[in-house]
Amino acid sequence: MTAKEFRIKCPHCARIVVVDARTGKIIRHFEQSKDDDEAPDPALFDDALGKVKKNQDEGETVLDDAFKKFKDRKKGLEGRFRDAKKKADEKGDDPKDRPDFWD
């Protein structure tokens, strides 16, 4: 237990509840061991840690994929814009008739 969390014994179910002192959210809960009053089940922590690491890895992958798609889309749009401008120049369109953003 760190200074950022505290433990409470639930008066209804007699389970131990660990609460984050800053947010007030429940971090974990477990049954109190008869042998050790402070010992949470290590399997619960290991499972939670594994889930957090998995979610973090998946989040980074999703973010990288989204950024790559954005860059590819930007390149595609720039290419289409260049092609459209080139066609307009070949047709001999009057530059006065073009919107300001073409230049």
N, CA, C and O atoms as a DFTB+ gen file, in Angstrom:
412 C
 N C O
     1  1       0.846      -1.185       0.000
     2  2       0.000       0.000       0.000
     3  2       0.885       1.240       0.000
     4  3       1.815       1.350       0.800
     5  1       0.591       2.173      -0.902
     6  2       1.375       3.398      -0.997
     7  2       0.608       4.551      -0.353
     8  3      -0.515       4.378       0.121
     9  1       1.231       5.726      -0.345
    10  2       0.579       6.905       0.222
    11  2      -0.571       7.372      -0.659
    12  3      -1.403       8.168      -0.224
    13  1      -0.625       6.880      -1.898
    14  2      -1.661       7.298      -2.832
    15  2      -2.911       6.436      -2.743
    16  3      -3.898       6.700      -3.429
    17  1      -2.876       5.406      -1.901
    18  2      -4.031       4.537      -1.766
    19  2      -4.247       4.172      -0.302
    20  3      -3.324       4.240       0.510
    21  1      -5.468       3.789       0.019
    22  2      -5.743       3.339       1.372
    23  2      -6.723       2.173       1.316
    24  3      -7.438       1.992       0.331
    25  1      -6.744       1.393       2.381
    26  2      -7.565       0.190       2.458
    27  2      -8.722       0.411       3.427
    28  3      -8.597       1.076       4.455
    29  1      -9.851      -0.179       3.048
    30  2     -11.051      -0.091       3.872
    31  2     -11.634      -1.492       3.973
    32  3     -11.654      -2.230       2.987
    33  1     -12.102      -1.858       5.141
    34  2     -12.802      -3.134       5.279
    35  2     -14.285      -2.863       5.130
    36  3     -14.866      -2.078       5.880
    37  1     -14.888      -3.515       4.158
    38  2     -16.309      -3.307       3.883
    39  2     -17.136      -3.838       5.058
    40  3     -16.972      -4.993       5.449
    41  1     -18.021      -3.015       5.623
    42  2     -18.823      -3.478       6.762
    43  2     -19.891      -4.505       6.362
    44  3     -20.402      -5.227       7.218
    45  1     -20.225      -4.573       5.085
    46  2     -21.274      -5.489       4.638
    47  2     -20.744      -6.879       4.292
    48  3     -21.313      -7.890       4.702
    49  1     -19.632      -6.917       3.522
    50  2     -19.133      -8.211       3.049
    51  2     -17.793      -8.607       3.661
    52  3     -17.300      -9.707       3.411
    53  1     -17.207      -7.735       4.450
    54  2     -15.935      -7.969       5.133
    55  2     -14.767      -8.144       4.170
    56  3     -13.727      -8.679       4.555
    57  1     -14.925      -7.699       2.919
    58  2     -13.816      -7.732       1.966
    59  2     -12.977      -6.467       2.148
    60  3     -13.460      -5.461       2.668
    61  1     -11.729      -6.530       1.719
    62  2     -10.836      -5.378       1.777
    63  2     -10.951      -4.628       0.446
    64  3     -10.857      -5.232      -0.623
    65  1     -11.150      -3.338       0.518
    66  2     -11.272      -2.490      -0.663
    67  2     -10.093      -1.523      -0.663
    68  3      -9.856      -0.827       0.325
    69  1      -9.345      -1.477      -1.784
    70  2      -8.215      -0.559      -1.913
    71  2      -8.687       0.598      -2.788
    72  3      -9.143       0.394      -3.913
    73  1      -8.569       1.827      -2.254
    74  2      -9.097       3.020      -2.912
    75  2      -7.959       3.973      -3.246
    76  3      -7.060       4.184      -2.432
    77  1      -7.998       4.551      -4.449
    78  2      -7.033       5.575      -4.853
    79  2      -7.378       6.862      -4.111
    80  3      -8.506       7.347      -4.205
    81  1      -6.424       7.416      -3.377
    82  2      -6.676       8.596      -2.552
    83  2      -6.959       9.838      -3.386
    84  3      -7.715      10.712      -2.962
    85  1      -6.352       9.923      -4.580
    86  2      -6.547      11.124      -5.403
    87  2      -7.903      11.133      -6.092
    88  3      -8.582      12.160      -6.101
    89  1      -8.311       9.995      -6.673
    90  2      -9.545       9.958      -7.461
    91  2     -10.740       9.437      -6.685
    92  3     -11.885       9.725      -7.035
    93  1     -10.479       8.663      -5.621
    94  2     -11.567       8.070      -4.864
    95  2     -12.128       6.815      -5.509
    96  3     -13.146       6.287      -5.061
    97  1     -11.469       6.330      -6.563
    98  2     -11.939       5.136      -7.260
    99  2     -11.354       3.888      -6.624
   100  3     -10.254       3.906      -6.072
   101  1     -12.114       2.804      -6.714
   102  2     -11.655       1.522      -6.183
   103  2     -10.618       0.941      -7.138
   104  3     -10.878       0.776      -8.329
   105  1      -9.455       0.637      -6.608
   106  2      -8.385       0.052      -7.410
   107  2      -8.563      -1.460      -7.480
   108  3      -8.487      -2.044      -8.561
   109  1      -8.798      -2.096      -6.338
   110  2      -9.013      -3.541      -6.290
   111  2      -9.709      -3.882      -4.985
   112  3      -9.785      -3.070      -4.064
   113  1     -10.212      -5.103      -4.933
   114  2     -10.823      -5.597      -3.707
   115  2     -10.535      -7.088      -3.604
   116  3     -10.373      -7.772      -4.615
   117  1     -10.475      -7.571      -2.404
   118  2     -10.139      -8.973      -2.185
   119  2     -10.613      -9.395      -0.806
   120  3     -10.875      -8.569       0.069
   121  1     -10.715     -10.697      -0.641
   122  2     -11.092     -11.222       0.659
   123  2      -9.881     -11.191       1.585
   124  3      -8.755     -11.474       1.174
   125  1     -10.131     -10.852       2.808
   126  2      -9.043     -10.795       3.773
   127  2      -8.600     -12.210       4.127
   128  3      -9.414     -13.068       4.468
   129  1      -7.311     -12.430       4.040
   130  2      -6.737     -13.731       4.348
   131  2      -6.684     -13.928       5.858
   132  3      -6.434     -12.984       6.609
   133  1      -6.920     -15.153       6.293
   134  2      -6.836     -15.431       7.730
   135  2      -5.387     -15.412       8.205
   136  3      -5.099     -15.076       9.354
   137  1      -4.470     -15.782       7.289
   138  2      -3.059     -15.819       7.648
   139  2      -2.422     -14.440       7.670
   140  3      -1.602     -14.137       8.537
   141  1      -2.802     -13.613       6.717
   142  2      -2.140     -12.313       6.573
   143  2      -3.199     -11.254       6.295
   144  3      -3.921     -11.347       5.301
   145  1      -3.299     -10.264       7.148
   146  2      -4.314      -9.221       6.991
   147  2      -4.062      -8.325       5.786
   148  3      -5.007      -7.730       5.267
   149  1      -2.818      -8.207       5.324
   150  2      -2.464      -7.284       4.257
   151  2      -2.242      -7.961       2.908
   152  3      -1.895      -7.269       1.952
   153  1      -2.420      -9.259       2.779
   154  2      -2.029      -9.980       1.570
   155  2      -3.182     -10.104       0.579
   156  3      -4.102     -10.891       0.800
   157  1      -3.145      -9.344      -0.502
   158  2      -4.128      -9.547      -1.559
   159  2      -3.737     -10.759      -2.397
   160  3      -2.603     -11.232      -2.325
   161  1      -4.651     -11.241      -3.166
   162  2      -4.372     -12.377      -4.052
   163  2      -3.464     -11.896      -5.180
   164  3      -3.885     -11.042      -5.960
   165  1      -2.239     -12.406      -5.301
   166  2      -1.314     -11.938      -6.338
   167  2      -1.799     -12.248      -7.745
   168  3      -1.424     -11.562      -8.696
   169  1      -2.624     -13.268      -7.887
   170  2      -3.141     -13.601      -9.215
   171  2      -4.027     -12.467      -9.748
   172  3      -4.020     -12.184     -10.946
   173  1      -4.780     -11.825      -8.865
   174  2      -5.626     -10.708      -9.297
   175  2      -4.773      -9.564      -9.842
   176  3      -5.095      -8.972     -10.873
   177  1      -3.702      -9.266      -9.150
   178  2      -2.828      -8.185      -9.598
   179  2      -2.145      -8.545     -10.908
   180  3      -2.059      -7.713     -11.812
   181  1      -1.659      -9.776     -11.019
   182  2      -0.987     -10.207     -12.250
   183  2      -1.940     -10.171     -13.443
   184  3      -1.556      -9.756     -14.537
   185  1      -3.179     -10.605     -13.230
   186  2      -4.173     -10.559     -14.309
   187  2      -4.453      -9.123     -14.738
   188  3      -4.514      -8.817     -15.929
   189  1      -4.623      -8.257     -13.756
   190  2      -4.897      -6.854     -14.067
   191  2      -3.721      -6.209     -14.780
   192  3      -3.913      -5.452     -15.731
   193  1      -2.511      -6.499     -14.334
   194  2      -1.327      -5.947     -14.969
   195  2      -1.204      -6.440     -16.408
   196  3      -0.861      -5.668     -17.303
   197  1      -1.482      -7.715     -16.628
   198  2      -1.449      -8.265     -17.986
   199  2      -2.456      -7.591     -18.899
   200  3      -2.159      -7.315     -20.061
   201  1      -3.653      -7.324     -18.375
   202  2      -4.690      -6.650     -19.173
   203  2      -4.263      -5.225     -19.519
   204  3      -4.468      -4.768     -20.644
   205  1      -3.677      -4.534     -18.563
   206  2      -3.231      -3.158     -18.809
   207  2      -2.153      -3.128     -19.879
   208  3      -2.199      -2.290     -20.780
   209  1      -1.180      -4.033     -19.792
   210  2      -0.118      -4.080     -20.794
   211  2      -0.667      -4.430     -22.170
   212  3      -0.247      -3.855     -23.175
   213  1      -1.605      -5.371     -22.218
   214  2      -2.207      -5.762     -23.492
   215  2      -2.967      -4.582     -24.101
   216  3      -2.834      -4.309     -25.294
   217  1      -3.758      -3.887     -23.289
   218  2      -4.505      -2.727     -23.774
   219  2      -3.574      -1.618     -24.245
   220  3      -3.858      -0.940     -25.233
   221  1      -2.471      -1.435     -23.546
   222  2      -1.508      -0.404     -23.932
   223  2      -0.891      -0.746     -25.290
   224  3      -0.770       0.122     -26.154
   225  1      -0.504      -2.000     -25.476
   226  2       0.075      -2.426     -26.752
   227  2      -0.936      -2.284     -27.889
   228  3      -0.602      -1.810     -28.975
   229  1      -2.174      -2.700     -27.626
   230  2      -3.215      -2.587     -28.654
   231  2      -3.495      -1.112     -28.979
   232  3      -3.711      -0.757     -30.137
   233  1      -3.490      -0.268     -27.959
   234  2      -3.733       1.158     -28.176
   235  2      -2.651       1.787     -29.034
   236  3      -2.945       2.599     -29.911
   237  1      -1.406       1.420     -28.787
   238  2      -0.310       1.957     -29.586
   239  2      -0.423       1.488     -31.032
   240  3      -0.165       2.258     -31.956
   241  1      -0.805       0.235     -31.230
   242  2      -0.964      -0.296     -32.581
   243  2      -2.084       0.431     -33.317
   244  3      -1.928       0.809     -34.478
   245  1      -3.197       0.622     -32.649
   246  2      -4.331       1.321     -33.268
   247  2      -3.944       2.749     -33.619
   248  3      -4.285       3.238     -34.696
   249  1      -3.238       3.417     -32.725
   250  2      -2.822       4.790     -32.977
   251  2      -1.853       4.862     -34.157
   252  3      -1.976       5.741     -35.009
   253  1      -0.892       3.939     -34.207
   254  2       0.057       3.910     -35.322
   255  2      -0.659       3.661     -36.645
   256  3      -0.342       4.299     -37.649
   257  1      -1.622       2.740     -36.656
   258  2      -2.377       2.448     -37.876
   259  2      -3.186       3.669     -38.329
   260  3      -3.233       3.985     -39.518
   261  1      -3.812       4.339     -37.386
   262  2      -4.602       5.527     -37.720
   263  2      -3.712       6.628     -38.285
   264  3      -4.088       7.295     -39.249
   265  1      -2.550       6.820     -37.700
   266  2      -1.635       7.849     -38.188
   267  2      -1.147       7.512     -39.586
   268  3      -1.032       8.402     -40.429
   269  1      -0.859       6.248     -39.846
   270  2      -0.407       5.811     -41.163
   271  2      -1.507       6.032     -42.209
   272  3      -1.228       6.496     -43.314
   273  1      -2.745       5.704     -41.863
   274  2      -3.870       5.924     -42.783
   275  2      -4.045       7.413     -43.079
   276  3      -4.329       7.800     -44.213
   277  1      -3.875       8.233     -42.059
   278  2      -4.011       9.677     -42.239
   279  2      -2.955      10.197     -43.207
   280  3      -3.260      10.992     -44.096
   281  1      -1.710       9.747     -43.033
   282  2      -0.638      10.195     -43.924
   283  2      -0.888       9.729     -45.356
   284  3      -0.687      10.488     -46.305
   285  1      -1.332       8.466     -45.509
   286  2      -1.632       7.944     -46.845
   287  2      -2.777       8.718     -47.484
   288  3      -2.734       9.023     -48.676
   289  1      -3.778       9.031     -46.711
   290  2      -4.928       9.791     -47.238
   291  2      -4.487      11.191     -47.668
   292  3      -4.908      11.694     -48.710
   293  1      -3.644      11.802     -46.857
   294  2      -3.156      13.144     -47.179
   295  2      -2.370      13.124     -48.493
   296  3      -2.544      14.006     -49.334
   297  1      -1.498      12.109     -48.671
   298  2      -0.733      11.993     -49.909
   299  2      -1.658      11.806     -51.104
   300  3      -1.445      12.401     -52.161
   301  1      -2.687      10.977     -50.934
   302  2      -3.642      10.739     -52.013
   303  2      -4.397      11.999     -52.406
   304  3      -4.588      12.275     -53.590
   305  1      -4.819      12.752     -51.419
   306  2      -5.551      13.992     -51.705
   307  2      -4.656      15.024     -52.377
   308  3      -5.090      15.728     -53.289
   309  1      -3.405      15.114     -51.929
   310  2      -2.480      16.054     -52.562
   311  2      -2.233      15.666     -54.019
   312  3      -2.153      16.530     -54.891
   313  1      -2.114      14.369     -54.276
   314  2      -1.912      13.900     -55.650
   315  2      -3.110      14.215     -56.535
   316  3      -2.950      14.660     -57.671
   317  1      -4.304      13.986     -56.015
   318  2      -5.515      14.291     -56.794
   319  2      -5.620      15.788     -57.070
   320  3      -5.996      16.198     -58.168
   321  1      -5.289      16.593     -56.080
   322  2      -5.339      18.037     -56.259
   323  2      -4.346      18.483     -57.335
   324  3      -4.671      19.318     -58.179
   325  1      -3.128      17.917     -57.299
   326  2      -2.118      18.254     -58.307
   327  2      -2.598      17.857     -59.706
   328  3      -2.430      18.613     -60.663
   329  1      -3.198      16.663     -59.819
   330  2      -3.699      16.203     -61.112
   331  2      -4.812      17.102     -61.643
   332  3      -4.851      17.428     -62.829
   333  1      -5.710      17.495     -60.749
   334  2      -6.810      18.373     -61.159
   335  2      -6.282      19.729     -61.620
   336  3      -6.781      20.291     -62.595
   337  1      -5.294      20.247     -60.936
   338  2      -4.713      21.537     -61.313
   339  2      -3.992      21.420     -62.656
   340  3      -4.061      22.323     -63.490
   341  1      -3.303      20.298     -62.853
   342  2      -2.596      20.066     -64.112
   343  2      -3.583      19.992     -65.284
   344  3      -3.330      20.567     -66.343
   345  1      -4.703      19.288     -65.099
   346  2      -5.724      19.196     -66.150
   347  2      -6.302      20.571     -66.462
   348  3      -6.540      20.905     -67.622
   349  1      -6.525      21.362     -65.420
   350  2      -7.075      22.702     -65.632
   351  2      -6.085      23.565     -66.405
   352  3      -6.489      24.354     -67.259
   353  1      -4.804      23.426     -66.117
   354  2      -3.788      24.186     -66.835
   355  2      -3.721      23.750     -68.295
   356  3      -3.555      24.587     -69.182
   357  1      -3.850      22.437     -68.555
   358  2      -3.791      21.919     -69.924
   359  2      -5.001      22.365     -70.746
   360  3      -4.889      22.599     -71.949
   361  1      -6.142      22.479     -70.096
   362  2      -7.348      22.914     -70.803
   363  2      -7.260      24.383     -71.181
   364  3      -7.940      24.834     -72.102
   365  1      -6.449      25.106     -70.492
   366  2      -6.321      26.527     -70.766
   367  2      -7.366      27.357     -70.037
   368  3      -7.764      28.423     -70.507
   369  1      -7.803      26.869     -68.904
   370  2      -8.771      27.630     -68.117
   371  2      -8.180      28.979     -67.739
   372  3      -6.977      29.104     -67.508
   373  1      -9.016      29.955     -67.681
   374  2      -8.589      31.280     -67.287
   375  2      -8.328      31.304     -65.780
   376  3      -9.233      30.993     -65.006
   377  1      -7.125      31.663     -65.344
   378  2      -6.815      31.683     -63.916
   379  2      -7.733      32.581     -63.104
   380  3      -7.885      32.387     -61.898
   381  1      -8.347      33.564     -63.757
   382  2      -9.251      34.470     -63.038
   383  2     -10.504      33.723     -62.576
   384  3     -11.124      34.104     -61.583
   385  1     -10.877      32.656     -63.298
   386  2     -12.075      31.917     -62.955
   387  2     -11.831      30.897     -61.830
   388  3     -12.781      30.359     -61.262
   389  1     -10.568      30.638     -61.515
   390  2     -10.238      29.658     -60.482
   391  2     -10.394      30.264     -59.085
   392  3     -10.214      31.467     -58.900
   393  1     -10.721      29.441     -58.130
   394  2     -10.738      29.940     -56.743
   395  2      -9.325      30.310     -56.295
   396  3      -8.338      29.847     -56.866
   397  1      -9.246      31.140     -55.278
   398  2      -7.954      31.614     -54.790
   399  2      -7.070      30.489     -54.275
   400  3      -5.846      30.590     -54.359
   401  1      -7.650      29.428     -53.748
   402  2      -6.841      28.386     -53.139
   403  2      -6.090      27.540     -54.165
   404  3      -5.275      26.711     -53.760
   405  1      -6.315      27.701     -55.460
   406  2      -5.600      26.920     -56.485
   407  2      -4.157      27.397     -56.623
   408  3      -3.291      26.628     -57.040
   409  1      -3.901      28.605     -56.293
   410  2      -2.544      29.147     -56.486
   411  2      -1.669      28.983     -55.297
   412  3      -0.509      29.392     -55.322
